[in-house]
Amino acid sequence: MSIDLEGLSAKELQALIAKANQRKKTLAKRKPVAAVRKKLVSLAKAEGYSVDELFGTSRMVREKAGVSTAARKTPGKKSGQKGVKVEPKYRNPANPAETWAGRGMPPKWLSAQLAQGGKLEDFLIAR
């Protein structure tokens, strides 16, 4: 972070100094991260938990609870298919080369047709 000190007035500089001093005091009161982490680990261990169970991966928490990942997934969606091409569901009758799979925002040709009173079903590709 870079602050242009040349552009600040005396009043703004004084406010900045006061704010910096306050931040310095706050940081001085804090214990080192390693010490806090060690304390958290020992406290969790004393209660029969691991830090991962309390704060870590949700997968580990679900496994401990006996919830399978398959039960959590959205029906009809398969993992690892992001960006996979799917068959088009809709076709532009004016230009058969223009199609839409029904995912994401509709193309301009379809939006224009719908705005003119067309129905989505009119553009379905017969299977």
C-alpha positions in Angstrom: 0.0 0.0 0.0 1.5 3.3 -1.0 0.3 6.6 0.4 1.2 9.9 -1.3 2.3 11.9 1.7 3.1 15.0 -0.4 -0.6 15.5 -1.2 -1.8 15.4 2.4 -2.4 18.4 4.6 -1.0 18.8 8.1 -4.3 17.8 9.5 -4.6 14.7 7.3 -1.0 13.7 8.2 -1.8 14.0 11.9 -4.9 11.8 11.5 -2.8 9.3 9.6 -0.2 9.2 12.3 -2.8 8.7 15.0 -4.4 5.9 13.0 -1.0 4.3 12.5 -0.2 4.5 16.2 -3.5 2.9 17.1 -2.9 0.1 14.6 0.6 -0.4 16.1 -0.9 -0.7 19.6 -3.4 -3.3 18.4 -0.8 -5.4 16.7 1.5 -5.2 19.8 -1.2 -6.7 22.0 -1.7 -9.6 19.7 0.1 -12.9 20.3 2.1 -14.5 17.5 0.1 -16.7 15.2 2.2 -19.7 16.0 1.4 -19.4 19.7 -2.4 -19.0 19.1 -2.3 -21.9 16.7 -0.6 -24.1 19.3 -3.1 -23.1 21.9 -6.0 -23.9 19.6 -4.6 -27.3 18.6 -4.0 -28.3 22.2 -7.5 -27.1 23.3 -9.1 -29.0 20.4 -7.1 -32.2 21.2 -8.1 -31.9 24.9 -11.7 -32.0 23.8 -11.3 -34.9 21.4 -11.3 -33.0 18.2 -8.8 -32.0 15.5 -8.5 -28.5 14.1 -9.5 -29.9 10.7 -12.8 -31.1 12.2 -13.5 -27.8 13.8 -12.3 -25.4 11.1 -10.9 -27.4 8.2 -12.3 -29.1 5.3 -16.0 -29.7 5.2 -15.4 -33.1 3.5 -13.7 -34.4 6.7 -16.6 -33.1 8.8 -19.2 -34.8 6.6 -17.2 -38.1 6.7 -17.1 -38.0 10.5 -20.9 -37.3 10.5 -21.5 -40.2 8.2 -22.9 -38.1 5.4 -21.9 -39.2 1.9 -20.9 -36.7 -0.7 -23.3 -38.3 -3.2 -26.3 -37.4 -1.0 -25.2 -33.8 -1.0 -24.9 -33.3 -4.7 -27.6 -31.7 -6.8 -29.6 -34.3 -8.7 -28.8 -34.4 -12.4 -25.4 -32.8 -12.1 -22.3 -34.8 -12.4 -19.0 -33.6 -10.9 -16.2 -32.7 -13.2 -18.4 -31.7 -16.1 -17.8 -28.0 -15.9 -17.3 -26.6 -19.5 -18.5 -29.9 -21.1 -20.4 -29.3 -24.3 -24.0 -30.5 -24.3 -26.4 -31.1 -27.2 -28.4 -27.9 -28.2 -32.0 -27.8 -27.2 -33.1 -24.7 -29.2 -32.5 -23.7 -32.8 -33.0 -20.4 -34.6 -35.5 -21.1 -37.5 -34.1 -18.1 -39.5 -30.5 -19.4 -39.2 -30.3 -23.2 -38.3 -26.6 -22.8 -37.5 -27.5 -20.8 -34.4 -28.4 -23.0 -31.5 -28.6 -22.8 -27.7 -28.2 -25.6 -25.2 -30.4 -23.9 -22.6 -27.6 -23.0 -20.3 -26.5 -19.6 -19.3 -27.9 -16.4 -20.8 -30.1 -16.9 -23.9 -28.5 -15.7 -27.2 -29.5 -12.4 -28.7 -31.5 -14.1 -31.5 -33.6 -15.9 -29.0 -34.1 -12.9 -26.7 -35.2 -10.9 -29.7 -37.7 -13.5 -30.7 -39.1 -13.9 -27.2 -39.4 -10.1 -26.9 -41.5 -10.1 -30.1 -44.0 -12.6 -28.5 -42.4 -15.9 -29.4 -42.5 -18.8 -27.0 -39.5 -20.8 -26.0 -41.2 -24.1 -27.0 -41.4 -22.8 -30.6 -37.6 -23.1 -30.8 -37.2 -26.6 -29.4 -35.2 -29.0 -31.5 -37.3 -32.1 -32.2 -35.6 -35.2 -30.9 
